[in-house]
Amino acid sequence: MEQGDFQELVRLHRDRVFSFALYSLKNREDAEDVTQEVLIRLWNHWRRLEGDHLKAWLMKVTRNLCCDTSRRRTTRGRVEGFDGGDVAVEIAESPAADPEQTTEAADFRRRLTAAIKSLPEPQKSIVVLREVQGLTYDEIAAIVDRPLNTVKVYLHRGRKLLRDALREEVAYAQAS
């Protein structure tokens, strides 16, 4: 492989790494730092990684660096907000959608992003890896270093928590 191959790997995977880091850390600067560190580690290892295992390796490194960053941030007592503006669950919108539909879709994205943010670990990581990143169960199991059935259980619980959180918010909004 040559330098161009590495640049292609970066182009293919940097957004996935960044979005996962942003969901995990809820802070743009920390997510950018983690993404940079992941890409540095990719540079050091890319010739030894096989295509099938590359995505799982990248996400596992990203998750581990996010955990380390969160731990350091907690130790320092620094908690920062999550703007959620750059990376949110995408909902298909018709270019001809009326303003009310566009507003409702934006409101739903905001509620869904907040609900994902509120999930406990490891459900949050697993839901983001599956529903946002689109990874397979096997890839997720390798990333979070858990058995496949455990991943499925955590995903089921995470989805249930999301449904419950969104149901409560919709009920509250309708009551208002």
MIFIBA-931066 format. One line per field, with one value per residue (C-alpha): x, y, z; residue in three letters. Coordinates in nm, 2 decimals. Layout:
# residues N
xx <- [X|...] $
yy <- [Y|...] $
zz <- [Z|...] $
bator <- [ALA|...] $
END
This chain:
# residues 176
xx <- [0.00|0.11|0.04|-0.26|-0.41|-0.38|-0.54|-0.83|-0.87|-0.88|-1.14|-1.35|-1.35|-1.28|-1.65|-1.75|-1.48|-1.56|-1.94|-1.89|-1.65|-1.89|-2.18|-1.97|-1.80|-2.06|-1.79|-1.66|-1.30|-1.26|-1.41|-1.17|-0.87|-0.99|-1.03|-0.68|-0.54|-0.72|-0.59|-0.24|-0.28|-0.42|-0.11|0.11|-0.08|-0.26|-0.02|-0.09|-0.47|-0.68|-0.99|-1.25|-1.11|-1.01|-1.35|-1.39|-1.03|-1.09|-1.41|-1.26|-0.97|-1.21|-1.43|-1.12|-0.99|-1.33|-1.34|-1.00|-1.09|-1.41|-1.22|-0.96|-1.24|-1.42|-1.10|-1.05|-1.41|-1.47|-1.81|-1.90|-2.22|-2.31|-2.42|-2.53|-2.54|-2.28|-2.37|-2.73|-2.93|-3.03|-3.39|-3.47|-3.65|-3.81|-3.68|-4.04|-4.14|-4.36|-4.23|-4.44|-4.29|-3.94|-3.99|-4.13|-3.84|-3.59|-3.77|-3.76|-3.39|-3.33|-3.53|-3.37|-3.02|-3.10|-3.24|-2.93|-2.71|-2.90|-2.85|-2.61|-2.30|-2.26|-2.61|-2.53|-2.22|-2.39|-2.70|-2.48|-2.26|-2.56|-2.82|-2.61|-2.29|-2.47|-2.22|-2.30|-2.35|-2.03|-1.84|-2.00|-1.91|-1.55|-1.54|-1.70|-1.52|-1.85|-2.01|-2.25|-2.56|-2.46|-2.44|-2.79|-2.93|-2.77|-2.90|-3.25|-3.23|-3.10|-3.37|-3.63|-3.49|-3.50|-3.86|-3.96|-3.78|-3.93|-4.28|-4.26|-4.14|-4.42|-4.68|-4.54|-4.55|-4.91|-5.02|-4.87] $
yy <- [0.00|0.35|0.70|0.74|0.42|0.56|0.89|0.68|0.50|0.83|0.97|0.66|0.64|0.98|1.09|0.76|0.80|1.16|1.11|0.82|1.03|1.33|1.11|0.95|1.27|1.53|1.78|1.88|1.97|1.64|1.45|1.62|1.53|1.17|1.15|1.29|1.04|0.75|0.86|0.87|0.52|0.42|0.56|0.35|0.03|0.05|-0.18|-0.46|-0.43|-0.64|-0.49|-0.69|-0.60|-0.24|-0.09|-0.29|-0.20|0.17|0.18|-0.01|0.23|0.52|0.38|0.32|0.67|0.81|0.62|0.75|1.10|1.08|0.95|1.23|1.49|1.35|1.35|1.71|1.79|1.94|1.88|2.05|2.07|1.89|2.10|1.81|2.04|1.87|1.50|1.41|1.11|1.20|1.19|1.20|1.52|1.59|1.90|2.00|1.93|2.20|2.41|2.23|1.89|2.03|2.18|1.85|1.66|1.90|1.87|1.49|1.49|1.71|1.48|1.17|1.32|1.41|1.06|0.89|1.12|1.02|0.64|0.47|0.30|0.05|0.09|0.43|0.31|0.00|0.19|0.45|0.18|-0.01|0.26|0.56|0.39|0.09|-0.17|-0.54|-0.72|-0.90|-0.58|-0.42|-0.73|-0.70|-0.32|-0.33|-0.66|-0.84|-1.16|-1.13|-1.22|-0.96|-0.70|-0.80|-0.77|-0.42|-0.31|-0.43|-0.25|0.07|0.07|0.02|0.31|0.53|0.43|0.50|0.84|0.95|0.83|1.02|1.34|1.31|1.26|1.56|1.77|1.67|1.75|2.10] $
zz <- [0.00|-0.07|0.08|-0.14|0.00|0.35|0.25|0.10|0.44|0.62|0.37|0.41|0.79|0.95|0.96|1.12|1.39|1.45|1.48|1.72|1.93|1.93|2.04|2.31|2.44|2.37|2.31|1.96|2.06|2.25|1.96|1.72|1.95|1.96|1.59|1.53|1.78|1.61|1.27|1.41|1.54|1.20|1.03|1.27|1.20|0.86|0.67|0.92|0.92|0.70|0.52|0.71|1.05|0.99|1.07|1.39|1.49|1.42|1.62|1.91|1.93|1.91|2.19|2.41|2.35|2.43|2.75|2.84|2.75|2.96|3.25|3.23|3.20|3.50|3.70|3.61|3.70|3.36|3.20|2.88|2.68|2.37|2.08|1.87|1.57|1.35|1.41|1.45|1.34|0.99|0.89|0.53|0.44|0.11|-0.06|-0.11|0.25|0.41|0.69|0.95|0.85|0.85|1.20|1.33|1.18|1.34|1.67|1.65|1.57|1.88|2.10|1.96|2.01|2.37|2.43|2.29|2.50|2.81|2.76|3.01|2.88|2.72|2.57|2.43|2.25|2.12|1.99|1.82|1.66|1.53|1.45|1.36|1.23|1.08|1.20|1.23|1.55|1.51|1.45|1.76|1.97|1.86|1.93|2.28|2.36|2.47|2.36|2.07|2.28|2.54|2.26|2.14|2.50|2.55|2.21|2.30|2.63|2.47|2.21|2.48|2.68|2.37|2.30|2.66|2.66|2.34|2.44|2.76|2.58|2.32|2.60|2.79|2.47|2.39|2.75|2.73] $
bator <- [MET|GLU|GLN|GLY|ASP|PHE|GLN|GLU|LEU|VAL|ARG|LEU|HIS|ARG|ASP|ARG|VAL|PHE|SER|PHE|ALA|LEU|TYR|SER|LEU|LYS|ASN|ARG|GLU|ASP|ALA|GLU|ASP|VAL|THR|GLN|GLU|VAL|LEU|ILE|ARG|LEU|TRP|ASN|HIS|TRP|ARG|ARG|LEU|GLU|GLY|ASP|HIS|LEU|LYS|ALA|TRP|LEU|MET|LYS|VAL|THR|ARG|ASN|LEU|CYS|CYS|ASP|THR|SER|ARG|ARG|ARG|THR|THR|ARG|GLY|ARG|VAL|GLU|GLY|PHE|ASP|GLY|GLY|ASP|VAL|ALA|VAL|GLU|ILE|ALA|GLU|SER|PRO|ALA|ALA|ASP|PRO|GLU|GLN|THR|THR|GLU|ALA|ALA|ASP|PHE|ARG|ARG|ARG|LEU|THR|ALA|ALA|ILE|LYS|SER|LEU|PRO|GLU|PRO|GLN|LYS|SER|ILE|VAL|VAL|LEU|ARG|GLU|VAL|GLN|GLY|LEU|THR|TYR|ASP|GLU|ILE|ALA|ALA|ILE|VAL|ASP|ARG|PRO|LEU|ASN|THR|VAL|LYS|VAL|TYR|LEU|HIS|ARG|GLY|ARG|LYS|LEU|LEU|ARG|ASP|ALA|LEU|ARG|GLU|GLU|VAL|ALA|TYR|ALA|GLN|ALA|SER] $
END
